[in-house]
């Protein structure tokens, strides 16, 4: 009996020593908090629940429309002054951003903003579209583009870009094919890595020239049924992971700072409230440490999926792993009530808030809230000679010659050339979908470029429109005038069909007969593809075929 008692005593002593050691190690680890952890702990202790929820609210500027919701200036300013906004997007004016940052710093805890923007293939200096850049099959070229785009964006005060879009697309009718790398998951993955590496540089977001990426749209947005934007996605997991998920994964492994949820459903559950996608796959399986933001008004739009009102969808999004609500105001207006009713926990709100505050710390904004808001840097790094040269180099390498019957190309500049079509002498059309540049009209049109060559070599170039864009004048007017009616007070739409179609055709025939070579500039306008612009018929529009 004494022997067993002795063994029990030894076991208890060993267990006690082990516990003391574990406790000592744990205590040592607790003491060894990073400077960042200490700062964030102290800041969050001072914040009220309303201030924490405010950090989860992302708003667009009042002059920026990216969704059916357009916030008024007075509404935005009230939220800003009350500390109910965590970040802003849609700005690219340094003085305006400095003004907003000053207001943020006038609130109780002086928490600064970071600023986001859609930098798809350009900001002020236009580059080829992402689909065109993927045709280079050159990740290094894409990385170089992203470095230049990051410097330009960052010099304009933007430190968070809603790019790259890495959705795999197999249906050419989907309007947003142009924003990605096409249908191949391997190529899409390599391009995703290149974008992340180029935009983020060494990953130190406090450095000028490095910006945070936002990978979109997570997940499977490019697989919407029939290519109809915002439609449902139905597929098995084997197809999902083999054919669609690789680019999202590669972006994560490259260190992407954030992800944007998609509008579509996955396995019957909208991506914005899909805990399997966000908490399980992205965070647990892939090890993602950044933050997740919704697409514009995604939480509000969940109500039409029939899964609940704004309070319910907001609570579900937060618990599914979403940290920031873009433009729905769902978190701001409902989370306090959901907390009181036990539908979300204080820990859920704290976790999302801490992720947002961590980003601001990593960007060095608590140390210097104006580090990216320097007008001199904007003048030096935006739309400069180096940027334009890099844009041309990128375009040269992305060009793809599909066919050259009879060795027609290259065309001799000594010939008589007729450049005909709706896009023959239309500089703004050279920009491509999702252009953010204010220099679009400075682009060289196809006619202008060819004329310059023929003038030097003794040839000649003529041009005419040749046809309407399409026969339906109402649709053409909507395409030509876009959303300008929302932006500009007393905007007067540009007229369409101002000339008889037959007269335009006759002029084109006359020029073609007098020329050695005809260059036909036909097809889609920049407004006929992109977000919300899927097409059931992707052939050349009817009027241009006549």
C-alpha positions in Angstrom: 0.0 0.0 0.0 2.9 2.3 0.9 4.4 1.6 -2.6 1.2 2.7 -4.3 0.9 5.8 -2.1 4.4 6.7 -3.0 3.7 6.3 -6.7 0.5 8.5 -6.4 2.5 11.2 -4.5 5.2 11.2 -7.3 2.5 11.4 -10.0 0.7 14.3 -8.2 4.1 16.1 -7.7 5.0 15.6 -11.4 1.6 16.9 -12.5 1.9 19.9 -10.2 5.4 20.7 -11.6 4.1 20.3 -15.1 1.2 22.6 -14.4 3.5 25.1 -12.8 5.8 25.0 -15.9 2.8 25.4 -18.3 1.5 28.2 -16.2 4.9 29.9 -16.2 5.3 29.5 -20.0 1.8 30.9 -20.5 2.4 33.8 -18.2 5.7 34.5 -20.0 3.9 34.5 -23.4 1.2 36.8 -22.0 3.9 39.2 -20.9 5.6 39.1 -24.3 2.8 40.9 -26.2 3.9 42.8 -29.2 3.8 46.6 -29.3 0.9 46.3 -31.7 -1.1 44.0 -29.4 -0.6 46.4 -26.5 -1.7 49.4 -28.5 -4.8 47.6 -29.9 -5.7 46.3 -26.5 -5.5 49.7 -24.9 -7.4 51.4 -27.8 -10.3 48.8 -27.7 -10.7 49.2 -23.9 -11.4 52.9 -24.5 -13.9 52.3 -27.3 -17.7 52.1 -26.8 -19.7 49.4 -28.5 -21.0 52.0 -31.0 -17.5 53.1 -31.9 -16.5 49.5 -32.5 -19.5 48.9 -34.7 -18.6 52.1 -36.6 -15.3 50.7 -37.5 -17.1 48.0 -39.4 -18.9 50.5 -41.7 -17.4 51.2 -45.1 -18.9 54.1 -47.1 -18.5 55.4 -50.6 -18.0 59.1 -51.2 -21.1 61.1 -52.1 -19.8 61.7 -55.6 -19.2 58.0 -56.3 -21.9 55.5 -57.5 -21.1 51.8 -57.5 -24.4 50.3 -56.5 -28.1 51.1 -56.4 -27.5 52.9 -53.1 -26.1 56.5 -53.2 -25.5 58.1 -49.9 -26.1 61.8 -49.6 -23.4 64.2 -48.5 -25.1 65.3 -45.3 -25.8 61.7 -44.3 -22.2 60.7 -44.8 -20.8 63.7 -42.9 -23.1 63.0 -40.0 -21.8 59.5 -39.7 -18.2 60.6 -40.1 -18.5 63.3 -37.4 -20.2 60.7 -35.1 -17.4 58.2 -35.5 -19.7 55.8 -37.3 -17.4 55.1 -40.3 -14.3 52.9 -40.4 -13.1 53.6 -43.9 -14.1 55.3 -47.1 -13.8 54.5 -50.8 -14.4 56.3 -54.1 -12.0 59.2 -53.4 -8.9 60.0 -55.5 -8.5 63.7 -54.5 -5.8 64.2 -51.9 -7.2 67.4 -50.5 -10.7 65.9 -50.1 -9.2 62.9 -48.3 -7.1 65.1 -46.0 -10.3 66.9 -45.1 -12.1 63.6 -44.2 -9.1 62.4 -42.3 -9.0 65.6 -40.2 -12.7 65.0 -39.3 -11.9 61.4 -38.3 -9.1 62.7 -36.0 -11.5 65.1 -34.3 -13.5 62.2 -32.8 -12.9 61.0 -29.3 -10.4 58.2 -30.0 -8.9 59.8 -33.1 -9.1 56.7 -35.2 -7.9 57.4 -38.8 -9.4 56.1 -42.1 -7.8 54.1 -44.8 -9.1 54.8 -48.3 -10.1 52.2 -51.0 -10.8 52.4 -54.7 -11.4 50.2 -57.7 -8.0 50.1 -59.5 -8.8 47.4 -62.0 -6.3 48.1 -64.8 -5.5 51.8 -64.2 -6.1 54.8 -62.1 -5.0 57.8 -64.0 -2.6 56.0 -66.3 -4.5 53.4 -68.3 -3.1 49.9 -68.9 -4.6 47.0 -70.9 -7.5 45.3 -69.2 -6.8 42.3 -66.9 -8.0 39.9 -69.6 -5.6 41.4 -72.1 -2.7 41.3 -69.6 -3.4 37.6 -69.1 -2.8 37.1 -72.8 0.8 37.9 -72.2 1.2 34.7 -70.1 3.8 36.7 -68.3 3.3 37.1 -64.5 6.4 39.3 -64.3 4.8 41.8 -66.6 1.6 41.8 -64.5 3.6 42.3 -61.4 5.4 45.3 -63.0 2.0 46.8 -63.9 0.8 46.3 -60.3 3.9 48.0 -58.9 3.3 51.0 -61.1 -0.5 51.1 -60.4 0.2 50.8 -56.6 2.6 53.7 -56.7 0.1 55.9 -58.6 -2.8 54.9 -56.4 -0.8 55.3 -53.2 0.4 58.7 -54.3 -3.2 59.8 -54.6 -3.9 58.7 -51.1 -5.4 55.3 -51.9 -3.9 52.5 -49.8 -6.5 49.7 -50.4 -7.3 48.6 -54.0 -10.3 46.5 -54.9 -8.2 44.3 -57.1 -7.4 41.8 -58.5 -10.5 40.1 -59.6 -9.5 36.5 -59.9 -12.9 34.9 -60.8 -12.6 32.1 -63.3 -15.1 32.4 -66.1 -16.2 29.9 -68.7 -19.2 31.7 -70.1 -18.3 34.5 -72.5 -21.7 36.1 -72.0 -20.8 37.2 -68.5 -19.9 40.9 -68.7 -17.1 40.7 -66.1 -14.9 38.3 -68.0 -12.8 41.3 -69.0 -11.7 41.9 -65.4 -10.1 38.5 -64.9 -7.6 36.1 -66.5 -10.1 33.9 -68.3 -11.0 30.3 -67.9 -7.7 28.6 -66.9 -7.3 28.1 -63.1 -3.5 27.6 -63.4 -3.0 30.9 -65.3 -5.5 32.6 -63.0 -3.6 31.5 -60.0 -0.2 32.7 -61.3 -1.8 36.0 -62.3 -3.4 36.3 -58.8 0.0 35.9 -57.2 1.6 38.4 -59.5 -1.0 41.0 -58.8 -0.7 40.5 -55.0 3.1 40.7 -55.1 3.1 43.7 -57.3 0.5 45.7 -55.4 1.7 44.8 -51.9 5.5 44.8 -52.5 7.3 43.5 -49.4 4.0 43.5 -47.5 4.9 46.6 -45.3 1.8 48.7 -45.8 3.3 51.7 -44.1 5.6 52.2 -47.1 4.7 54.6 -49.8 4.1 52.5 -53.0 2.6 49.5 -51.3 -1.1 49.0 -51.2 -3.4 46.4 -49.7 -5.1 44.1 -52.1 -8.7 43.0 -52.0 -9.3 39.7 -53.7 -12.6 39.5 -55.4 -15.1 38.1 -55.7 -15.1 35.3 -53.1 -16.3 32.9 -54.3 -17.3 31.4 -57.7 -18.7 34.7 -59.0 -17.5 33.9 -62.5 -19.6 30.7 -62.6 -23.0 32.4 -62.5 -25.6 30.5 -64.5 -26.0 31.5 -68.2 -23.4 34.3 -67.6 -26.0 36.5 -66.0 -24.4 38.8 -63.5 -25.5 38.3 -59.9 -27.1 35.0 -60.8 -26.9 31.7 -58.8 -24.0 29.2 -58.9 -24.7 25.5 -58.7 -21.8 23.0 -58.7 -20.3 20.2 -56.8 -17.3 20.7 -54.6 -15.0 18.7 -56.8 -15.7 21.1 -59.7 -15.4 24.1 -57.4 -12.0 23.3 -56.0 -10.5 21.8 -59.2 -11.8 24.5 -61.7 -12.5 27.7 -59.8 -10.9 28.0 -56.3 -7.2 28.0 -57.2 -6.7 31.7 -57.9 -8.3 32.6 -54.6 -6.0 30.1 -52.9 -2.9 31.4 -54.6 -3.7 35.0 -53.7 -4.1 33.9 -50.0 -0.7 32.2 -50.1 0.9 35.3 -51.7 -0.2 37.3 -48.6 -3.4 39.1 -49.8 -4.6 41.6 -47.2 -8.3 41.3 -47.7 -11.1 39.5 -49.6 -14.4 40.7 -50.9 -17.4 38.5 -50.8 -19.4 37.8 -54.0 -23.2 38.3 -54.6 -23.9 34.8 -55.7 -25.0 31.8 -53.7 -22.7 28.8 -53.1 -24.5 25.5 -52.3 -27.7 27.5 -51.8 -26.2 29.9 -49.2 -25.2 33.4 -50.3 -21.4 33.9 -50.2 -21.7 36.9 -47.8 -23.2 34.7 -45.1 -21.4 31.5 -46.0 -19.5 30.4 -43.0 -18.1 27.4 -44.8 -16.4 29.6 -47.4 -15.1 32.3 -45.1 -14.5 30.7 -41.7 -13.7 27.2 -42.7 -12.0 27.3 -46.1 -10.5 30.8 -46.2 -9.5 31.2 -42.6 -9.0 27.7 -41.1 -7.9 25.6 -44.1 -5.9 28.3 -46.0 -4.7 30.3 -42.9 -6.0 33.7 -44.0 -5.2 36.4 -41.4 -6.6 39.5 -43.0 -10.1 41.0 -43.1 -13.2 40.3 -45.2 -15.4 43.0 -46.7 -18.7 42.7 -48.6 -19.3 43.9 -52.1 -21.4 47.1 -52.3 -24.8 46.7 -50.5 -24.4 42.9 -50.5 -25.8 42.5 -47.0 -28.9 44.6 -47.8 -29.4 42.6 -51.0 -29.5 39.4 -49.0 -33.0 40.2 -48.0 -34.3 39.3 -51.5 -32.8 35.9 -51.0 -35.5 35.3 -48.5 -33.2 34.6 -45.5 -34.3 37.5 -43.3 -34.5 41.2 -42.8 -31.5 43.6 -42.6 -30.9 42.7 -38.9 -30.9 39.0 -39.6 -28.7 39.2 -42.6 -26.2 41.5 -40.8 -25.9 39.2 -37.9 -25.4 36.2 -40.2 -22.7 38.0 -42.2 -20.8 38.9 -39.0 -20.9 35.4 -37.6 -19.9 34.0 -41.0 -16.7 35.9 -40.9 -17.4 39.3 -42.6 -15.6 42.2 -40.9 -16.7 45.2 -42.9 -20.0 46.1 -44.5 -19.8 48.1 -47.7 -22.7 50.6 -48.1 -25.5 48.6 -46.6 -25.4 50.2 -43.2 -26.5 46.9 -41.9 -23.8 46.5 -39.2 -24.2 50.1 -38.1 -28.0 50.1 -37.8 -28.6 46.6 -36.4 -25.6 45.0 -34.6 -26.3 46.8 -31.3 -29.8 45.4 -31.3 -28.6 41.9 -32.3 -26.1 42.0 -29.4 -28.8 42.9 -26.9 -31.0 40.0 -28.2 -28.1 37.5 -28.2 -28.0 37.1 -31.9 -24.3 38.1 -32.0 -21.7 38.1 -29.2 -19.5 40.9 -28.0 -16.6 38.7 -29.1 -17.9 38.7 -32.7 -17.9 42.5 -32.9 -14.5 42.8 -31.1 -12.9 40.3 -33.4 -14.0 42.2 -36.5 -13.2 45.6 -35.1 -9.7 44.4 -34.1 -9.0 43.2 -37.6 -9.9 46.6 -39.0 -7.8 48.4 -36.4 -4.9 46.1 -37.0 -4.9 47.1 -40.7 -4.7 50.8 -39.7 -1.9 50.0 -37.4 0.0 48.0 -40.1 -0.5 51.0 -42.5 1.2 53.3 -39.9 -1.9 55.5 -39.8 -1.9 55.8 -36.0 1.6 57.1 -36.2 1.0 59.4 -39.2 -2.6 59.6 -40.5 -1.5 61.7 -43.4 1.4 59.6 -44.6 -0.3 58.8 -47.9 -1.9 62.2 -48.4 0.8 64.2 -50.0 0.0 66.5 -52.9 3.6 66.8 -54.0 3.9 63.1 -54.3 0.7 63.0 -56.3 2.1 65.5 -58.8 5.3 63.6 -59.2 4.0 60.0 -59.5 0.7 60.2 -61.3 0.3 60.0 -65.1 4.0 60.7 -65.6 6.3 59.8 -68.5 7.5 56.6 -66.8 3.9 55.4 -66.2 2.9 56.0 -69.8 6.0 54.2 -71.1 5.2 51.2 -68.9 1.6 51.2 -70.1 2.8 51.1 -73.8 5.3 48.3 -73.0 2.5 46.3 -71.4 0.2 46.8 -74.3 2.8 45.8 -76.8 3.4 42.5 -75.0 -0.3 41.7 -74.6 -1.1 42.1 -78.2 -2.2 38.8 -79.9 -2.4 38.3 -83.6 -5.1 35.7 -84.3 -5.0 35.6 -88.1 -3.1 37.2 -91.0 -4.6 36.0 -94.3 -2.4 36.7 -97.3 0.2 38.3 -95.1 -1.9 41.5 -95.2 -0.1 42.7 -92.0 1.8 44.8 -91.4 -0.1 47.3 -93.6 2.2 49.6 -95.6 1.9 53.2 -94.4 2.3 54.3 -98.0 -1.1 52.9 -98.9 -4.6 54.6 -98.9 -6.3 53.4 -95.7 -9.9 53.8 -94.8 -10.6 53.5 -91.0 -14.3 52.9 -90.7 -16.7 52.1 -87.8 -18.2 53.5 -84.6 -14.8 53.1 -82.8 -12.6 54.3 -85.6 -12.0 57.8 -84.1 -13.3 57.4 -80.6 -10.5 57.9 -78.1 -12.5 57.2 -74.9 -13.2 53.7 -76.3 -9.5 52.9 -76.1 -9.7 52.8 -72.3 -11.7 49.6 -71.9 -14.2 48.6 -69.2 -13.7 49.9 -65.6 -11.4 52.8 -66.5 -10.9 55.2 -63.7 -8.8 57.7 -65.6 -9.7 61.3 -66.1 -7.4 61.4 -69.1 -9.5 59.1 -71.4 -10.0 61.7 -74.1 -6.2 62.0 -74.4 -6.0 58.4 -75.8 -4.9 58.0 -79.4 -7.8 56.6 -81.5 -7.2 53.9 -84.1 -7.6 56.5 -86.9 -5.3 59.0 -85.2 -2.6 56.4 -84.8 -2.8 55.1 -88.4 -3.0 58.7 -89.8 0.2 59.7 -88.0 2.0 56.8 -89.7 0.6 57.4 -93.2 1.3 61.2 -93.0 5.0 60.5 -92.4 5.3 57.9 -95.2 3.3 59.6 -97.9 0.2 57.5 -97.7 -3.3 58.8 -96.7 -6.0 57.9 -94.2 -9.7 58.7 -94.2 -12.3 57.9 -91.6 -16.1 57.8 -91.0 -18.5 56.2 -88.5 -20.2 54.0 -91.0 -23.1 52.9 -88.9 -25.0 53.4 -85.6 -23.8 51.4 -82.7 -27.0 49.4 -82.7 -30.5 49.7 -84.2 -32.3 50.2 -80.9 -31.9 53.9 -80.2 -33.1 53.6 -76.6 -30.5 51.0 -75.7 -27.8 52.9 -77.6 -28.6 56.1 -75.7 -28.3 54.2 -72.4 -25.0 52.8 -73.4 -23.5 56.0 -74.8 -24.6 58.1 -71.8 -23.9 55.5 -69.1 -24.5 56.7 -65.6 -23.6 60.3 -66.1 -27.1 61.4 -65.3 -26.4 60.3 -61.7 -23.2 62.3 -61.4 -23.7 65.6 -63.2 -26.4 68.1 -62.4 -28.5 69.1 -65.4 -26.7 66.6 -67.5 -27.8 66.6 -71.2 -27.5 63.2 -72.8 -25.5 62.9 -76.0 -27.8 62.4 -79.1 -27.7 59.1 -81.0 -29.0 58.2 -84.5 -28.5 61.9 -85.4 -27.8 60.8 -89.0 -29.8 58.4 -91.2 -28.2 54.9 -91.2 -28.2 54.6 -95.0 -26.3 57.9 -95.3 -23.6 56.6 -93.0 -23.4 53.3 -94.9 -23.1 55.2 -98.2 -20.2 57.3 -96.9 -18.4 54.2 -95.7 -18.8 52.4 -99.0 -17.5 55.4 -100.9 -14.4 55.6 -98.7 -13.8 51.9 -98.9 -13.9 51.8 -102.7 -11.3 54.6 -102.8 -8.9 52.9 -100.4 -6.3 50.1 -100.8 -7.1 48.8 -97.3 -10.1 49.1 -95.0 -9.6 48.8 -91.2 -13.1 48.0 -89.8 -13.5 49.2 -86.1 -16.6 47.4 -85.0 -17.8 45.4 -82.0 -18.7 46.3 -78.4 -18.4 49.7 -76.7 -16.8 49.9 -73.3 -20.3 50.0 -71.8 -21.4 46.8 -73.4 -19.3 44.7 -71.0 -18.3 45.0 -67.3 -20.4 44.8 -64.2 -24.1 44.5 -64.8 -23.5 44.3 -68.5 -23.8 40.7 -69.4 -25.1 40.0 -73.0 -27.2 37.1 -74.3 -25.8 37.7 -77.8 -22.0 38.4 -78.0 -21.9 38.8 -81.8 -21.3 42.1 -83.5 -24.4 44.4 -82.9 -27.0 44.4 -85.6 -26.5 47.9 -87.1 -22.8 47.3 -87.6 -23.5 44.2 -89.7 -25.7 46.0 -92.3 
